[in-house]
Amino acid sequence: MDYETLTVERAGAVGIVTLNRPQVLNALNGRMVAELRRLLAELDADAGVRAIVLTGAGERAFAAGADIGELNQLPGATQGVQLARRGQALTLEIERMRTPVIAAVNGFALGGGCELALACDIRIASENAKFGQPEVNLGLMPGYGGSQRTARLAGRGMAMYLCLSGEPIDAREAQRVGLVEKVVAPGELMPEAQRIAGLIASKGPLAVAATKRAIDEGFGLATQAALDLESLHFGSLIDTEDFKEGTKAFLEKRPARFTGR
């Protein structure tokens, strides 16, 4: 299927999705949100795709925020709630996907672009990346989950700072506060993101999916409840062919051939 605002390619078991509106710094409009939801669902349903890299076209931006012209046309509060909920649905779907998603952040990740990156499982940033929630400059606030995910990842104080001041932070500071897992030189961004995606794609897909679910579902639970959840996911993997293959391959000192069964 053709997409107006995205491009997609495959590198083995890795899907590479690029936000492709470079003329407006990959700003997220309604069409892009809808296309992202559809494309990511298609990739997640494809058993041959075991990891996804999400990035932005060009060197200046991952995504510089929501489309301001589109926001300016909202007629009232009801439509604002609907817009926020569509963006929140996208970010929730990314979190709930079977397939891990790595954000490769080049340049600006502001507003909705920052919120999109924060919904991904792992964030790799170029040294020239900037992260921020500048909605307050427009008389708005984050609407795609930014106020909540920033607090969960970086703490209440950092969420207050970013969302109330509108001031962006650079990649190194984002890494220091926990919004980014790794910072690399601009030319190393996609190779490193694809390397990590390839590592994930080489592992047992059932184990990867169960681990992702255990971390996400257990994050807000009390410790004992989270440990109970972990044990259930752990136990569910023992009956799989992938577990038998993985342990057999280890004992035979050879690479495992996982099939997702």
Secondary structure, 3 states (H helix, E strand, C coil): CCCCCEEEEEECCEEEEEECCHHHCCCECHHHHHHHHHHHHHHHHCCCCCEEEEEECCCCEEECCECHHHHHCCCCHHHHHHHHHHHHHHHHHHHHCCCCEEEEECCEEECHHHHHHHHCCEEEEECCCEEECHHHHHCCCCCCCHHHHHHHHHCHHHHHHHHHHCCCEEHHHHHHHCCCCEEECHHHHHHHHHHHHHHHHCCCHHHHHHHHHHHHHHCCCCHHHHHHHHHHHHHHHHCCHHHHHHHHHHHCCCCCCCCCC
